[in-house]
Amino acid sequence: MKGESLNIEQDNLAKLMHEFPNLFTEGKLDWEKLKATFTDDINFANERYVLNWAGKSDAFKVLQVPTTATLKPLPDESINFDTTENIFIEGENLEVLKVLQKSYYNKIKCIEIDPPYNTGSDSFIYPDKFKENKAEYEKRIGDKDSEGYLMKEGMFRKNSKDSGHYHSSWLSMMYPRLFLAKNLLKDDGVIFVHIDDNEVHNLRLIMNEIFGEENFIASFIWDGGRKNDAKKVSVGHEYILVFGESNSVNEEERDIDPTLWKERKEGIDEIYSKYELYKKQFGADWEQVSKAIQEWYKSLADSHPSKNHEHYRNADDVGIYFPSDLSGPDDGRKNRPRYDVLHPITKKTVPVPARGWRWEEPRMKEELKKNRVHFGADESSIPNSKVYLKENEYQAPSSVFYKDRRSSSNSLKQLMGDKIFDFPKDVSVIARLLNLILRENDIALDFFAGSGTLGEAIFEINKNKKINAKFILIQLPELIEEDSRPFNAGYKTIAEISKERIRRSIKKIEKEKAAKPDMFANNKQDLGFKVFKLTPSNFKIWRSGEVNEENLMQQLEAFTNPVHANSPEQDMLYELMLKAGYQLTDKVTEFEVINEGDDEVNHIRTSVYIIANGELIIALDKINQHVIELIIDEKPKKVIMLDSLFTGNDQLKTNTVLQMKDAEIDFKTI
């Protein structure tokens, strides 16, 4: 109790909100709604169906400002850095998404994210009070402690429900990230976004705006089990909204892989097991095998997954099947096929269905020859077609499913220890979703990586499907609270937990591989990952705007010597690759050039980098005419060199430009 007198204004507003909640927006009285409700002055500005919020224009400003940041390679923190195609990036996700725009535009098959749910206790980055400019925003998200870790008080703002911009702040955080993420999706790409009741309505609206309402695919409802903290209703579910870059199905791809957007039916392996058991027991007495299977179905609880398939109740030498009606469809068509069919045992004619046969007579003869028609005990019943379980193992996923959320914590506990990360995503749920669409060489992206669940899920998918899907994970180096269990276990940031989980997932797969080598036969699995960190550019930036005496020399120095002092060559290499539109996993080969000349200028030993099998060549060290000629002989599409390499030799630069042009090579200097 603060000892303050009653705030009359706030008390009256609270009473008004209780009686007329429709007059308030984010806890504040909306004067347009008030006048429209109680007066004849009904005038809503800019009447149209549109999603709007306080700060939407600021969110667009943040979105539109380009970044000068880059990604620093960290081989020592990686596994198989030179060969792996999996990527982990440590950094603020909005800036990282901007860095990836050119290299990964239209390259990502699937995005799977679990953003802040905006429960009232979440902290996340957004323009503070919608007043700070880009420089202030960048300074705040770049605040670091003495050891280089991002400071939580600088990075985050707690978005309390008491805030007048509670929903707006969340929307301003999400909108630019989803907008940039959409650019990365392939034409048949898909995004899955986890959310709960706090923001599901707003999430659907901004995704309608960004991805197009027509590209909404589904809303999965995940029942995670009852919660014991409910005041009125135990809310144990959350949502997974699914949108596509396009909602059309690539039929050509589905012809290649009919399991696209399908999942294998649960419980069928146990049915197959019973079939094999009864086949051994009764031999070719298929009537007895069928009866045994039917009795087994009856013994199952309704919740047993095999119970859903009890219509597959008959057996023959091919497998388990269900008898499907052979009557013609009820489509109003007259003159359906009507012909005689003989019972295989009695040799008497069976009844013709009232609507005629589904198949024309030649097709019926073909199916009879294949033993794909099911007859009754005698000719008195209409026969059926045989629909085999093994030919119908996959079905479209249900939009509602159950998976106890506690299992995800237990799974992480086995891998990492107890209480290392609160509320991790469920590996099996993520794998189930990604299994619907991921195929060979597809890339999955998670820019709210958390504990790194997506990475472990990709390893499991690759192991089970014998494919080589890849991942890109992005995670803030968010500080962990001191004296917490993960801090005491040696982790300083969430990003460190993510990386360690990936390492342990790799070790787990390697252990399984050693124990069961046959299981991994012909497996292409990539058991590695490359680590990168968001950092400022290695190159000095020419700042536009007013030039004065104080900054003139600094600007000129940036123009004549564009590389920051002590910039490692490998860091510059990857920055130039990104800026040229090449991926972080493109193959890099170092090519050493030796020219035994008569003097210091012509005697040269240097290295150039060949990227993506010769498409791009980057030169960062000493060059001469011999080096230029060797580069041109490689016939690259593009060549990038440091402009400073030509210092004091304008003639060499002129000749190089002309030679590159003659060879139709895209040549740039920086």
BELVEN-V800680 format. One line per field, one symbol per residue. ss: DSSP state (A for helix, B for strand, O for the rest). A space follows every 50 residues. Layout:
ss=???
This chain:
ss=OOOOOOOAAAAAAAAAAAAOAAABBOOBBOAAAAAAAAOOOOOOOOOOOO OOOOOAAAAAAAAAOOOOOBBBBOAAAOBOOOOOOOBBBBOOAAAAAAAA AAAAOOOBBBBBBOOOOOOOOOBBOOOAAAOOOAAAAAAAAOOBOOOOOB OAAAAOBBOOOOOOOAAAAAAAAAAAAAAAAAAABBBBBBBBBBBOOOOA AAAAAAAAAAAOAAABBBBBBBBOOOOOOOOOOOOOBBBBBBBBOOOOOO AAAAAAOOOOOOBBOOOAAAAAAAAAAAAAAAOOOAAAAAAAAAAAAAAO OOOOAAAAAOOOOBBOOOOBBBBBBOBOOOOOOOOOBOOOOBOOOOOOBO OOOOOOBOOOAAAAAAAAAOOOBBOOOOOOOOOBBBBBAAAOOBBOOOOB BBOOOAAAAAAAAAAAOOOOOOOOOOAAAAAAAAAOOOOOOOBBBBOOOO OOAAAAAAAAAAAAAOOOOBBBBBBOOBBOOOOOAAAAOOOOBAAAAAAA AAAAAAAAAAAAAAAOAAAAOOOOOOOOBBBBBBBOOOBOOOOOOOOOAA AAAAAAAAAAOOBOOOOOAAAAAAAAAAAOOOOOOOOBBBBBBBBOOOOO OOOBBBBBBBBOOOOBBBBOOOOOAAAAAAAAAOOOOBBBBOAAAAOOOA AAAAAAAAAAAAOOOBBBBO
